Amino acid sequence: MTRVAEQIIEGLKMQRFWKMMVAAMVLSASAVTAVEAQESEFFKYPDTVINGVDSAQLPKSLDECRKICTSRSGCAGFDYAEKGNKCRMFMSVGSAKESIGSVAETRALISGYKEPSNPPFATRFEKLKQSDERGDQLLALGREAFEHGNRTIGSQAINLAAERKNQDAIIEIAKWYDPRTYAADKVAGVDANKAARSYFELAMQGNAQADSLLTSLCREANDSGSTYSSSFGSFLGSTYCEGSINP
């Protein structure tokens, strides 16, 4: 084989190597993005310091410490001691121990250590399934989960609160289907009848908010010039809008 041929083959090998490296970097970046989207908030451990591989020690406030760690994808967590205004960043977290006056926050749960003050949504949901009969806390958890992009727990928690007859949860779900407040990220499509039925049933029980929402929905359905007129083609106005629901 000539020297020129060897150089060509070597060049092709290098090209393939770099293509593989770029692909790996793209996949890695995607993985980090997915993790960050899922865990957009640190797990918080009061009165705790971290044992691990630290990457920096800075004289920063707690808020500044958190912001710096948030901006660094390689930051697995940090701890902060108010005494001395001491902030430590960690590349990896191995364990933790109690230390009064210090605060630790991590991207992932610390294995073998106590539960954080803000446990994962799934853990909180499982506990509330057993304890929250009124559904108030389930509703709050569902809203919080949606705010952090966890649609699964968000939907499960709010729907369970509605099953437990929590009227605020029932109204919230109804508004997802209401043409005027349709939530495309929560339900598959607009359903004015489903919204009206929930408003109607609650209004019959004396819920003033549901009564107001039903009245305005019926008014919208009867307005041929409404922005939402196309959503009322199969609306059962004679069922939900005629007569008075008040005794």
C-alpha positions as CSV (number, residue, x, y, z in Angstrom):
1,M,0.0,0.0,0.0
2,T,1.4,3.4,-1.0
3,R,2.0,6.2,1.5
4,V,-0.7,8.3,-0.1
5,A,-3.3,5.5,0.3
6,E,-2.3,5.0,3.9
7,Q,-2.9,8.7,4.5
8,I,-6.3,8.6,2.8
9,I,-7.4,5.7,5.0
10,E,-6.1,7.3,8.1
11,G,-8.0,10.5,7.2
12,L,-11.2,8.6,6.7
13,K,-10.8,6.9,10.1
14,M,-10.3,10.2,11.8
15,Q,-13.4,11.6,10.1
16,R,-15.5,8.7,11.3
17,F,-14.0,9.1,14.8
18,W,-15.0,12.8,15.0
19,K,-18.4,12.1,13.7
20,M,-18.9,9.5,16.5
21,M,-17.6,12.0,19.0
22,V,-20.0,14.7,17.9
23,A,-22.9,12.3,17.9
24,A,-22.0,11.3,21.5
25,M,-21.8,14.9,22.6
26,V,-25.2,15.6,21.1
27,L,-26.7,12.6,22.9
28,S,-25.1,13.7,26.1
29,A,-26.4,17.2,25.8
30,S,-29.9,15.8,25.1
31,A,-29.7,13.6,28.2
32,V,-28.6,16.5,30.4
33,T,-31.4,18.7,29.0
34,A,-34.0,15.9,29.8
35,V,-32.7,15.5,33.3
36,E,-32.7,19.3,33.9
37,A,-36.3,19.5,32.5
38,Q,-37.4,16.7,34.8
39,E,-35.6,17.9,38.0
40,S,-35.9,21.7,37.6
41,E,-35.6,22.2,41.3
42,F,-33.0,20.9,43.8
43,F,-33.8,18.5,46.5
44,K,-33.4,20.5,49.8
45,Y,-31.7,19.1,52.9
46,P,-31.7,21.5,55.9
47,D,-29.0,21.2,58.6
48,T,-26.8,19.1,56.2
49,V,-23.4,19.1,54.6
50,I,-22.3,17.0,51.7
51,N,-19.5,14.5,51.3
52,G,-18.3,14.3,47.8
53,V,-16.0,15.7,45.1
54,D,-16.1,19.4,45.4
55,S,-15.2,21.7,42.5
56,A,-15.2,25.2,44.1
57,Q,-15.5,27.0,47.4
58,L,-16.9,30.5,47.2
59,P,-17.9,33.3,49.6
60,K,-21.4,33.6,48.2
61,S,-24.9,33.9,49.7
62,L,-27.3,31.0,49.6
63,D,-29.2,32.4,46.6
64,E,-26.0,33.1,44.7
65,C,-24.8,29.7,45.5
66,R,-27.9,28.1,44.1
67,K,-27.9,30.2,40.9
68,I,-24.3,29.3,40.2
69,C,-24.9,25.6,40.6
70,T,-28.1,25.8,38.5
71,S,-26.2,27.4,35.7
72,R,-23.6,24.6,35.7
73,S,-24.7,21.3,34.2
74,G,-21.8,19.5,35.9
75,C,-22.8,20.8,39.4
76,A,-24.4,17.8,41.2
77,G,-25.2,19.9,44.3
78,F,-23.9,22.4,46.8
79,D,-23.9,23.1,50.5
80,Y,-24.0,26.4,52.2
81,A,-22.9,27.5,55.7
82,E,-24.3,30.9,56.9
83,K,-21.4,31.2,59.3
84,G,-18.6,32.5,57.1
85,N,-20.9,32.8,54.1
86,K,-19.4,29.6,52.7
87,C,-20.7,28.0,49.5
88,R,-19.3,24.7,48.2
89,M,-20.0,23.3,44.8
90,F,-19.8,19.5,44.1
91,M,-19.1,17.6,40.9
92,S,-20.5,14.4,42.6
93,V,-22.3,13.7,45.8
94,G,-21.4,10.6,47.7
95,S,-23.2,11.0,51.1
96,A,-24.2,13.6,53.6
97,K,-24.3,14.2,57.3
98,E,-26.2,16.5,59.7
99,S,-24.7,19.8,60.5
100,I,-26.9,22.4,62.3
101,G,-27.0,25.7,60.4
102,S,-25.9,24.4,57.0
103,V,-28.0,23.8,54.0
104,A,-27.5,21.3,51.2
105,E,-29.3,21.0,47.9
106,T,-28.7,18.3,45.3
107,R,-30.0,17.5,41.8
108,A,-30.6,13.8,42.8
109,L,-31.7,12.2,46.0
110,I,-28.8,11.5,48.4
111,S,-28.7,7.7,48.8
112,G,-29.0,6.3,52.3
113,Y,-29.7,9.7,53.8
114,K,-32.9,11.3,55.3
115,E,-35.7,12.4,53.0
116,P,-35.4,16.0,51.7
117,S,-37.8,18.7,52.8
118,N,-39.2,18.6,49.2
119,P,-39.4,14.9,48.3
120,P,-40.0,13.9,44.6
121,F,-43.5,14.5,43.3
122,A,-44.1,10.7,43.0
123,T,-43.3,10.1,46.6
124,R,-45.5,13.0,47.8
125,F,-48.3,11.7,45.6
126,E,-48.2,8.2,47.0
127,K,-48.4,9.6,50.6
128,L,-51.3,12.0,49.8
129,K,-53.2,9.1,48.2
130,Q,-53.3,7.5,51.6
131,S,-53.9,10.7,53.7
132,D,-55.6,13.5,51.8
133,E,-59.3,12.6,51.8
134,R,-60.5,16.2,51.0
135,G,-58.1,16.5,48.0
136,D,-56.8,20.0,48.9
137,Q,-53.2,18.9,49.1
138,L,-53.5,16.7,46.1
139,L,-54.8,19.7,44.1
140,A,-51.8,21.8,45.3
141,L,-49.4,19.1,44.5
142,G,-50.9,18.7,41.0
143,R,-50.5,22.4,40.3
144,E,-46.9,22.4,41.5
145,A,-46.1,19.3,39.4
146,F,-47.5,21.0,36.3
147,E,-45.5,24.1,37.0
148,H,-42.3,21.9,37.0
149,G,-43.2,20.1,33.8
150,N,-44.3,16.8,35.5
151,R,-47.6,16.3,33.6
152,T,-48.1,12.7,34.8
153,I,-48.2,13.4,38.5
154,G,-49.9,16.8,37.8
155,S,-52.8,15.1,36.0
156,Q,-53.0,12.1,38.4
157,A,-53.1,14.3,41.5
158,I,-55.7,16.7,40.3
159,N,-57.9,14.0,38.9
160,L,-57.7,12.1,42.2
161,A,-58.7,15.3,44.1
162,A,-61.7,15.6,41.8
163,E,-62.6,11.9,42.4
164,R,-62.6,12.8,46.1
165,K,-65.2,15.5,45.4
166,N,-62.9,18.4,45.8
167,Q,-64.9,21.2,44.1
168,D,-61.9,23.4,43.2
169,A,-60.3,20.4,41.4
170,I,-63.5,19.6,39.5
171,I,-63.7,23.2,38.4
172,E,-60.0,23.3,37.4
173,I,-60.4,20.2,35.2
174,A,-63.6,21.6,33.7
175,K,-61.7,24.7,32.7
176,W,-59.2,22.6,30.9
177,Y,-62.1,21.6,28.5
178,D,-63.8,24.9,28.4
179,P,-63.3,26.6,25.0
180,R,-62.4,29.9,26.7
181,T,-59.7,28.4,29.0
182,Y,-58.8,25.3,27.0
183,A,-55.5,23.7,28.2
184,A,-53.9,21.9,25.3
185,D,-51.1,20.6,27.5
186,K,-53.5,18.8,29.8
187,V,-56.3,17.4,27.7
188,A,-56.7,16.1,24.1
189,G,-59.4,18.5,23.0
190,V,-62.0,21.1,23.7
191,D,-65.3,19.7,25.1
192,A,-67.8,22.4,26.0
193,N,-70.3,19.8,27.2
194,K,-67.9,18.2,29.6
195,A,-67.1,21.6,31.1
196,A,-70.8,22.6,31.3
197,R,-71.8,19.4,32.9
198,S,-69.2,19.9,35.7
199,Y,-70.2,23.5,36.2
200,F,-73.9,22.5,36.2
201,E,-73.5,19.8,38.8
202,L,-71.5,22.0,41.1
203,A,-73.9,24.9,40.6
204,M,-76.7,22.7,41.7
205,Q,-74.8,22.1,44.9
206,G,-74.6,25.9,45.5
207,N,-71.1,26.6,44.2
208,A,-71.1,30.2,43.2
209,Q,-68.0,30.1,41.0
210,A,-69.4,27.2,39.0
211,D,-72.7,29.0,38.6
212,S,-70.9,32.1,37.2
213,L,-68.8,30.0,34.8
214,L,-71.9,28.1,33.5
215,T,-73.8,31.4,33.0
216,S,-70.9,32.9,31.0
217,L,-70.4,29.7,29.1
218,C,-74.0,29.6,28.0
219,R,-73.9,33.3,27.0
220,E,-70.8,32.5,24.9
221,A,-72.5,29.6,23.3
222,N,-75.5,31.8,22.2
223,D,-73.3,34.4,20.7
224,S,-72.9,33.7,17.0
225,G,-70.1,36.2,16.8
226,S,-68.1,34.6,19.6
227,T,-64.4,33.8,19.0
228,Y,-65.2,30.3,20.2
229,S,-68.3,29.7,18.2
230,S,-66.8,26.7,16.3
231,S,-66.4,24.9,19.6
232,F,-70.2,24.9,20.3
233,G,-71.4,22.9,17.3
234,S,-72.7,20.0,19.4
235,F,-73.2,21.9,22.6
236,L,-76.3,20.8,24.6
237,G,-77.6,24.2,25.4
238,S,-81.1,23.0,26.1
239,T,-79.7,20.7,28.8
240,Y,-77.4,23.1,30.6
241,C,-78.6,26.6,29.8
242,E,-82.4,26.7,29.8
243,G,-84.3,27.7,32.9
244,S,-82.8,28.4,36.3
245,I,-80.7,26.1,38.5
246,N,-81.5,28.2,41.6
247,P,-84.5,27.1,43.7
